[in-house]
Amino acid sequence: MPSSTWLADLPRHRLLAEYSMWSADLIRLADDLARIEPHADLLHIDVADGHFAPALLFFPDLVARMRSATTRPIHVHLMVADAVLLEQITQFADAGADLISIHVENAAVADAALALLAGRNVASGMVARIETPVANLAPYLDRLNFFTLLGTAIGVKGQGLDPTAGPRLQEAKALITQSNRNIVLAADGGIRDTTVPLLRAAGAETVVMGSLAFGAPDLAARMAWLHAL
Ligand SMILES: O=C(CO)[C@@H](O)[C@H](O)COP(=O)(O)O
């Protein structure tokens, strides 16, 4: 388990490194977890139901096993239909997730989902698809710890960053600043050595790294580069 103050303890004076376990070597997951753990501020688990998002991804038993193997905070990103969202929150909270993000597009059940998260003492996040107006976030700002903007189409890895990603981050940053809330702003999708500097400049406080981290020939050097941005 991370410390109970893990959110407040995040080193936000620099860009945070969130590692997407989808991009790990899935047949050697334990080895990759041990390799990246010293560098990771957060571990990111994508959950997709093949309906809300095209991929079929990850499950509570994996999070429970990871929970017993690492003290890093685990961020579960739920890409699932309204009908199963509340049940999925319960299962991933039981498994030991520290932060669970639901989608802004789950609007019909979002209030109930955020109430459930608050009752479970799990940090609350929201994510917006690339085509969703950033302003749709406004009604939820008072209940969030994290907000993530996708910079690519949902649920497909290996894509290039959409050109709207930077301006959308700037818009989200302005909304968060106006709200006076302490919300971590994250960028997910299209995270490359060529895009991280502009995402950082646009207001990203954490980047969800896939191949940029797991494919790095020298991970310590890549992290030193990231921390200097
Ligand atoms: O969810 C996503 C992308 O949608 C990330 O979590 C992936 O892991 C990104 O992988 P790369 O494209 O950066 O290799």
The ligand as an ORCA input file, in Angstrom:
! r2SCAN-3c Opt
* xyz 0 1
  O      -4.101      4.288    -23.054
  C      -3.107      4.491    -23.676
  C      -3.208      4.989    -25.072
  O      -4.548      5.205    -25.382
  C      -1.796      4.331    -23.040
  O      -2.008      3.935    -21.714
  C      -0.917      3.369    -23.777
  O      -0.185      2.531    -22.954
  C      -0.020      4.172    -24.617
  O       0.961      3.427    -25.249
  P       1.932      4.158    -26.270
  O       1.122      4.497    -27.487
  O       2.435      5.389    -25.583
  O       3.010      3.167    -26.525
*
